[in-house]
């Protein structure tokens, strides 16, 4: 049986190995980068709701606030997919 995990805060993301990638939506830039969740938690608190992060983002390349985020679950060790010889 699987247990249900609720990922709602910065702390939840850190504790469960999730990552957040920020994407610039300016078609002349399209910069993207992983969000440093530890630094964000230090600044906003581990209980900060991750759905409130996007409006606070600013592209570090072009300065626009037109950004989006992608949340990714933890990935297994790539070595577990190697074929057995």
Residue pairs with C-beta under 8 A, 6 or more apart in sequence:
5 12
5 16
6 12
7 13
7 16
7 18
7 50
7 71
8 49
8 50
8 51
9 46
9 47
9 48
9 49
9 50
10 37
10 40
10 41
10 44
10 45
10 46
10 47
10 48
10 50
10 53
11 41
11 46
11 47
12 18
12 50
13 19
13 20
13 37
13 50
13 71
14 37
14 38
14 41
14 46
16 73
16 74
17 73
17 74
18 71
18 72
18 73
18 74
19 34
19 35
19 37
19 71
19 72
19 74
20 34
20 35
20 37
20 50
20 53
20 69
20 70
20 71
20 72
21 32
21 33
21 34
21 35
21 69
21 70
21 72
22 32
22 33
22 34
22 35
22 57
22 59
22 67
22 68
22 69
23 30
23 31
23 32
23 67
23 68
23 69
23 70
24 30
24 31
24 32
24 59
24 61
24 62
24 64
24 66
24 67
25 64
25 66
25 67
25 68
26 59
26 62
26 64
26 66
28 62
29 59
29 61
29 62
29 64
31 59
31 60
31 61
31 62
33 60
35 53
35 69
40 48
40 53
41 48
50 71
53 69
54 67
54 68
54 69
55 65
57 65
57 67
57 69
58 64
58 65
58 67
59 65
59 66
59 67
